[in-house]
Amino acid sequence: MSVRFVVGKVLGAFATLAFVLVFNFFLFRVVESNPVATLYRGRNLTDAQRDELTRQFGLDGSKLEQFVRYVEQTLQLNLGRSYATNRPVIEEIWAAAPQTIALVGVATVISMVIGILMGISAGWRRGTTQDRVLTSTSMATWSTPDFWLGMILLTVFAVQLGLFPTGGIEDPTSGATGFAKLLDQAWHMALPCLTLAIAYVGEFALVMRSSILDVMREDYLTLARAKGLRDAQVRDRHAVRNALLPSTALIAINFGFVLSGAIAVETVFSWPGLGLLTTEALRGPDLPMLQGLFLVFSASVIFFNLVADLLYPLLDPRVRYS
Amino acid sequence: MTALAWGRRKRALAQTWAEYRRDREGMTGLLVLGGFVAVALLAPLLADDAQLSAVNTTGNEVWAPPGEHPPLGTDSLGRPIYDQLVYGSQVSLLVGIAATLIAIVIGTVVGVSAGFFGGWVDAVLNRLSEWFLVIPFIPLAIVLAAILGPSLRNIIFVIGVTSWPVTARLIRAQVLTIKQRLYVERSRALGASSLHVMGRHVLPNVAPLVIANATLTVPVAILSETVLSFLGLSDPLRVSWGSMLEDAFSAGALGREAWWWYLPPGLCVIAVVLAFTLVGRALEAILDPRLRAGRAG
């Protein structure tokens, strides 16, 4: 992999990020021309108070001055203050991120493993009943709105059967600490995690199935069979290894969507992560919070896309040398 | 266009239909879809839209299960679930199809110009689609919908302007191969303008792919409408399956186990999304030359 290639990809990612910054600025400042007036509608503010608030929210000066200041502050990770709580946006995001990473991260890993296995067995036995059942299951889960699935699972397993809590991250009355607290949180995470895992599994299965079908026609599989390898050996040593490449890219990209992936599901289970933060910010609307969340969501996707781009040539010599 | 060309197109269409009819999954999807379209179009005959407003339903029992208020029960304000479901089909189909039309128009214009003109036009448009591909779609749609305000038009606009890059990429690749064909070169040599070549040779050739792609964009748009509505960004004046789910969730239907309220809208979304996906995949298998080769091999 040449230095030129790496530098090009990294610069491209930064260009995309810069574009997000410009877009973010214009969307929120130009469309919403006077947030102070909107927010404090109906309240009597003195001119001095109004000026003070305008300055606090960084809305004074010309649009160009505002833009320069916005970029400077963003580079220093200062994303402004929430209209709703008046706390720094970055602190709120920082506090909510771990819950989302835990929930969506675990769900992504589970669905990835199961989805890839489903895709392999469906693709390898193409056209059989097993393939048809696995493929239609994958398509059905892909077609299901994830939050609706969450509502159904919540009704059955939490409300009716009482096996799991109906929401939140821990039992506020238990006062448990240490390992017991962790166990309590895992128990609260089970249902939202299951919901997301079911919602994601279809895509992994369908992608893996189609990459298996792509490699099925390759000459090296015929050769492996001619060598006398058993069917399972041909599959595991030759087909799967090559077919995993497109899935690796999908996995890397999916990790980018971890932060923003569970907005509606977190809302259903009142899971205190970035998704719930987004839904709450929508009520105001709390513009600095939405702006900050959008920036963080985009940055994470851009970063993992870069990882996927850089990882690909390392894994696939054909890309490296072409 | 000459009669000869029309005859050829008609034969091609008949052949496509003959092939499509052999696809059982595609036919199932088409049948289900036909059913939903019929319900959406005949909604005024099948249901009573006066029942959608809580002002007119004060006489109904609230939270009535299907047994007490046939056929599907009522919600927390006494509005019958059945009438909401029937009228909800209009919004889902309208948003899905209209947003897809916007996405297809933008995607086709961008894809054709990028592939046809090449050079810096291609570079700029490529960067733009790359950006829209990378940006997390649902958060972008949420932010746009929050700023523009909740209305049916805005929801359609937001989903449309965020869903075009995949189409653009597909069409650009297709245009690049068509550009190399001999007949395009011959047409150019005879002095045809860019516009003529594009309208006469490039667009008719990418059209089948655009149609297959559009059919696969609609389900994504319908799912997006459901999420945006659930997050409270739907048109307050229209009932949609997504807004029914939001109403049910915020009224506490989960705790009361009022499953008849939130089970049907979700099942309808799944049915419509699956139907569009099945039709799209069947079309794609017939119209996409790469998949055709794959099927034969």
Chai-1 contact restraints between the chains, C-beta under 6 A:
chainA,res_idxA,chainB,res_idxB,connection_type,confidence,min_distance_angstrom,max_distance_angstrom,comment,restraint_id
A,T16,B,W131,contact,1.0,0.0,6.0,A-B,restraint_1
A,T16,B,V134,contact,1.0,0.0,6.0,A-B,restraint_2
A,F19,B,W131,contact,1.0,0.0,6.0,A-B,restraint_3
A,V31,B,I147,contact,1.0,0.0,6.0,A-B,restraint_4
A,S143,B,I270,contact,1.0,0.0,6.0,A-B,restraint_5
A,S143,B,V273,contact,1.0,0.0,6.0,A-B,restraint_6
A,S143,B,L274,contact,1.0,0.0,6.0,A-B,restraint_7
A,T144,B,I270,contact,1.0,0.0,6.0,A-B,restraint_8
A,P145,B,T226,contact,1.0,0.0,6.0,A-B,restraint_9
A,P145,B,V269,contact,1.0,0.0,6.0,A-B,restraint_10
A,F147,B,F230,contact,1.0,0.0,6.0,A-B,restraint_11
A,W148,B,G266,contact,1.0,0.0,6.0,A-B,restraint_12
A,M151,B,Y262,contact,1.0,0.0,6.0,A-B,restraint_13
A,L154,B,L254,contact,1.0,0.0,6.0,A-B,restraint_14
A,T155,B,L254,contact,1.0,0.0,6.0,A-B,restraint_15
A,V159,B,E257,contact,1.0,0.0,6.0,A-B,restraint_16
A,R217,B,G297,contact,1.0,0.0,6.0,A-B,restraint_17
A,S260,B,P136,contact,1.0,0.0,6.0,A-B,restraint_18
A,S260,B,P139,contact,1.0,0.0,6.0,A-B,restraint_19
A,A264,B,V227,contact,1.0,0.0,6.0,A-B,restraint_20
A,A264,B,F230,contact,1.0,0.0,6.0,A-B,restraint_21
A,L282,B,A146,contact,1.0,0.0,6.0,A-B,restraint_22
A,P285,B,A146,contact,1.0,0.0,6.0,A-B,restraint_23
A,L290,B,V143,contact,1.0,0.0,6.0,A-B,restraint_24
A,F294,B,P139,contact,1.0,0.0,6.0,A-B,restraint_25
A,F294,B,V143,contact,1.0,0.0,6.0,A-B,restraint_26
A,F297,B,P136,contact,1.0,0.0,6.0,A-B,restraint_27
A,F297,B,P139,contact,1.0,0.0,6.0,A-B,restraint_28
A,S298,B,I135,contact,1.0,0.0,6.0,A-B,restraint_29
A,V301,B,V134,contact,1.0,0.0,6.0,A-B,restraint_30
A,V301,B,P136,contact,1.0,0.0,6.0,A-B,restraint_31
A,I302,B,V134,contact,1.0,0.0,6.0,A-B,restraint_32
A,N305,B,V134,contact,1.0,0.0,6.0,A-B,restraint_33
